[in-house]
């Protein structure tokens, strides 16, 4: 991924960031809406905690982003920002690459960077970054240097650059190379995609359909209703937040 160009797309907040993590997850499961899930969790300043609890009121001095109506607040002041997507930051080759990229984002005046806090695999790759192995209904979390430590580095460096981080915890889009089951699971569009290296495409970091396949389900929306999938997903999110 070295030398990967920084995307120029900008994000728009779509989830009240004062929701606690468990409330965020419950909202996702009930609403079955990817656009809500894409804004999941909160804007984090240091990665040491999720956003302030829903009881926080405007005017409360807190470095974490809060909401009041349709507005965001930090340290009691209204928070207006420009942000960018850089989902691929945790898979860059070196810490220096991460530092330089975040520095460039900060230099253009952006205040928020959206990063993917998921990187799921069905088999452990021979090289590269992965956060979670989901295989035959079992889940193993990678806390090592090629795992969640890379995400920790991104959050720590973002704080040093004065950036807030918006974490997305799973992906609605994870197509397989073929679709022989007659299910509603997504498939890749052609041989060109299949031949590209892992993590080159934004649809190749795991996600909902990987959970669905590996837990023996057939349909995409079972991610929201299967108890074993929900337990595994929540375990990953809470495990990461505790480790951080």
Secondary structure as the mmCIF struct_conf table of DSSP 4:
data_model
#
loop_
_struct_conf.conf_type_id
_struct_conf.id
_struct_conf.beg_label_comp_id
_struct_conf.beg_label_asym_id
_struct_conf.beg_label_seq_id
_struct_conf.end_label_comp_id
_struct_conf.end_label_asym_id
_struct_conf.end_label_seq_id
TURN_TY1_P TURN_TY1_P1 UNK A 2 UNK A 3
HELX_LH_PP_P HELX_LH_PP_P1 UNK A 4 UNK A 7
BEND BEND1 UNK A 15 UNK A 15
TURN_TY1_P TURN_TY1_P2 UNK A 17 UNK A 18
BEND BEND2 UNK A 19 UNK A 19
HELX_RH_AL_P HELX_RH_AL_P1 UNK A 21 UNK A 31
HELX_RH_AL_P HELX_RH_AL_P2 UNK A 34 UNK A 38
TURN_TY1_P TURN_TY1_P3 UNK A 39 UNK A 39
BEND BEND3 UNK A 41 UNK A 41
STRN STRN1 UNK A 43 UNK A 44
BEND BEND4 UNK A 45 UNK A 49
BEND BEND5 UNK A 51 UNK A 51
HELX_LH_PP_P HELX_LH_PP_P2 UNK A 52 UNK A 53
TURN_TY1_P TURN_TY1_P4 UNK A 54 UNK A 55
TURN_TY1_P TURN_TY1_P5 UNK A 58 UNK A 59
BEND BEND6 UNK A 63 UNK A 64
STRN STRN2 UNK A 66 UNK A 68
TURN_TY1_P TURN_TY1_P6 UNK A 69 UNK A 70
STRN STRN3 UNK A 71 UNK A 74
TURN_TY1_P TURN_TY1_P7 UNK A 75 UNK A 76
STRN STRN4 UNK A 77 UNK A 78
STRN STRN5 UNK A 83 UNK A 85
TURN_TY1_P TURN_TY1_P8 UNK A 87 UNK A 88
HELX_RH_3T_P HELX_RH_3T_P1 UNK A 89 UNK A 91
BEND BEND7 UNK A 92 UNK A 94
HELX_RH_AL_P HELX_RH_AL_P3 UNK A 95 UNK A 107
TURN_TY1_P TURN_TY1_P9 UNK A 108 UNK A 109
STRN STRN6 UNK A 112 UNK A 116
STRN STRN7 UNK A 120 UNK A 121
BEND BEND8 UNK A 122 UNK A 123
BEND BEND9 UNK A 126 UNK A 128
BEND BEND10 UNK A 131 UNK A 131
STRN STRN8 UNK A 132 UNK A 135
TURN_TY1_P TURN_TY1_P10 UNK A 136 UNK A 137
STRN STRN9 UNK A 138 UNK A 141
BEND BEND11 UNK A 144 UNK A 144
TURN_TY1_P TURN_TY1_P11 UNK A 145 UNK A 147
HELX_RH_AL_P HELX_RH_AL_P4 UNK A 148 UNK A 160
TURN_TY1_P TURN_TY1_P12 UNK A 161 UNK A 162
STRN STRN10 UNK A 164 UNK A 168
BEND BEND12 UNK A 172 UNK A 172
STRN STRN11 UNK A 176 UNK A 176
BEND BEND13 UNK A 177 UNK A 177
BEND BEND14 UNK A 181 UNK A 181
BEND BEND15 UNK A 183 UNK A 184
STRN STRN12 UNK A 187 UNK A 187
HELX_RH_AL_P HELX_RH_AL_P5 UNK A 191 UNK A 195
BEND BEND16 UNK A 196 UNK A 196
HELX_LH_PP_P HELX_LH_PP_P3 UNK A 197 UNK A 197
TURN_TY1_P TURN_TY1_P13 UNK A 198 UNK A 199
BEND BEND17 UNK A 200 UNK A 201
TURN_TY1_P TURN_TY1_P14 UNK A 202 UNK A 203
BEND BEND18 UNK A 205 UNK A 205
HELX_RH_AL_P HELX_RH_AL_P6 UNK A 208 UNK A 214
TURN_TY1_P TURN_TY1_P15 UNK A 215 UNK A 216
BEND BEND19 UNK A 219 UNK A 219
HELX_RH_3T_P HELX_RH_3T_P2 UNK A 220 UNK A 224
TURN_TY1_P TURN_TY1_P16 UNK A 225 UNK A 225
HELX_RH_AL_P HELX_RH_AL_P7 UNK A 227 UNK A 243
#
